[in-house]
């Protein structure tokens, strides 16, 4: 876990990406949080003017989500619970996130769990069936968009099965098989279903990997596009 410079840096980032007055009001509410952790593109080389700011706040509060700001609130007891610490989000924050304070050491216990893998498999299968139900009515560009989301989640599943943290979407997107994506978007619903279910089952059957102490991509992911490193 890295240390984010300050709240002021986050305020400036919210201004840079065009946060609204309501966004800034919601951001100031995070002063009441026991801990504030930053994750997503802000902690990577993929942060730019089209990004949003992602925060995890520990304490009593309500979820806030807009185009430019996403604040997830979680109770402190839940944050320290082994079930939550086995989640995709917890593991992502541990390896790629940053904290505004030094007492968020509980996140160091995060490890991808069997539960997080099973949840991702179920989600993938449900998403696939939901998209294919209306497949014939979708234009090719929308088909491509939906298939891309499914394939991104397939990459996330492979990370979880390998017991590796899931990096930000920008980094994952570089691993997409664009040729396969375009091919799937051109097929009929049954052919797409067969291929996607084959890929999902293949990923689900992938052997569980070992927990690594440090992700090989973590160092490259903790600097903002401005080049200012997150302080360790």
N, C-alpha and C positions, 0 to 999 in steps of 0.2 A: 504494500500500500504506500502510495506516494502522498506528499503534502502539497495541496494546492496553495498558491501564494497567498490569496486573501479574498474576502468577500468583494473588495473593490474590483479585483480582476474579473470576478464573475459579473458584477454590475456592468463593467465596461463591455464584456462579451455580449451581454444581453442587449446593450445599446447598439453594438456593431451589427447584430443580426436583425435589428428592427423590432425588438420587444415592445409591446404596447404598454400603456399606463397600467392596465389591469395586470399585465405580466409582472411589472415592477412591484406592484402592491403585493402580489402573491409571493414574489421573491423575498420581500422584507419580512413576511410571516415566518420564513425559515429561521429567523433570529431566535424563535422559541424552541427550536429543535435541540435535542440532546447532542446529536451529531449530524453533520451534513457531509455527504459524500457525493462527488461528481463522477459521472461516468459517460459513456458514449463518445461521440466525435470530439467533444471539447478536449478530452485527454489523448487525442491522437493527432496525426498529421492530416486528418481529413476534415478538420473543423474549418468552415468557411461561411460566407454570408447567407448561404441557404440552409445552414444547420439549425438545429434547436439545441437548447441547453437542458441536459438531463441531470436531475438531482434526486438523491435518496435521502430523506430526512427521517431521523429516528425520534419518535415522540408522538403526541396526539396532534392530528391534523388531517385534512381532507385532501384527496388526490386533486391535483390541478394539472390540466393539460390544454395547451393551446398550440398554435402553429410553431411558436418559437420557444416555449417553455413547458417542460414536463417535470412535475414534482411528485414523486412517490413518497407517501408517508407510511411508516411502519412502526408498530409498537415495539418498544425496546425488548420486551420478553420474546416476541416473535423473531426479532432480529438475531437474538442469541440462540434461537431454537435450531437444533440440528437439521430439521426438515427444511427450514428456509435456507440455512447455510449450505444445503446441498443443491440449491436451485441454480439455474442458468445465470440469473441476474447476480446473485451473490458471488459466484465464481468469476464472472466477468469483472465485477467491481474490485475483487481482491487483486487480480492481475493487471488490470488496465485502468482502474479508477484512481481517484485522488480524494483526500480528506481535508477538511478545513481545520481539523484538530487532531491531537495526538492520542485521543482516548478511544479511537475506533479500532483497537487491536483485535476485537472479537471477530472482525471480518477475516482475519488470518486463518481461522478455522474452516473456511469455506472449501468444500470439495464436491465435485460433481457426484450426484447420488443416482442410484438405480431409479428412484422415483422421478427425477428430472428427465431421465432418458425415456421412461415409459410415457410420461406426459407428452414429450415431444413426438413420439411415435403416434400416439392417439390423435394429437392435434394435426399431424401431417395427413393421416388417413382421412380425417373428417374434412379438412380443407380441400383435399383432392376430390372427394365425393361431392362437396358443395359446388365446386367450380364446374365439374363435369356434368352436373345436373342441367345446367343451362349452356353447355358448351356450344351447341349448334347455333345458338342465338348470338354468340359473342363475335365481334369483329376480330380480325387477326391481331391488331395492336393490343386489344384488351386481353386476348388469349395469351399473348407473349408476356404481358404484365403479370397475369395471375400465375403462369408457369414459372416466371422468374422468382416470385415470392415463395413458391413451393420448393424450388431448387435451392434458394437461400436457406430455407429451413432444413433441407436435407444436409447442407454443409454444416449447419449448427448441430444437427444430430450426430454427424460423424465426429465433430469435436467432442461432444459429450461422451460418446462411446469410447473415444480414445483417452478419456479423462483429462481433456485439455479445456482451458477456458475459451469461451466463444468471443472472438474479437469483434470490433465494430463492423457495421454493415459495409462500410467502404472497403475495408480490408477483405471481407468475405467475397465481395463482388468481383475482386480480381481473380478469384478461383473458379468463377462460373464457366461452364462449358457452353459458350454462346452458340456454337454450331448445333449442339443437342437441343438447346432452348428453341432455336428457330425451327428445327425439325419437328419437335413435339407440337409446336403451335400450328403446324400445317396438317396434322393428323386428325382423324375423326375421334369421337369421344371414347369409343371402346379401345382403340389402339393406344390412346394416351393413358387411359386407365391401366391397361396392362403394363405399359412401360414404367409409369410412375410407381405402381405398386411393386413392381420388380425392384426398382431403385430403393424404395422405402424398406422393403424386406431385406434387401442386401445390406443396407446400412444398419438395420435393426439386428442382423445376425453378425455384424462385425464384432470381433472379440473385444472385450473391455481392456483398455490400456491401463497403464500405471499412472498414478498421480505424479506429476513432475513438480519439482520444487520451484522451477522458474520457466515460464513459457519462453520459447526461443524468439518470439516476436514481441515480447513485452517491452523491451528497451526501445524498439522503434515506434511503439504506440503511445508513449507518454509525453511526447512533445507536440505542442500546438503548431499549426501551420506557420505561425509567426516566427517559429524557431526558438521561442523561449522555453527551455526545459522546465518540466514540473520538478520542484525541489524534492529531493529524497532525504 
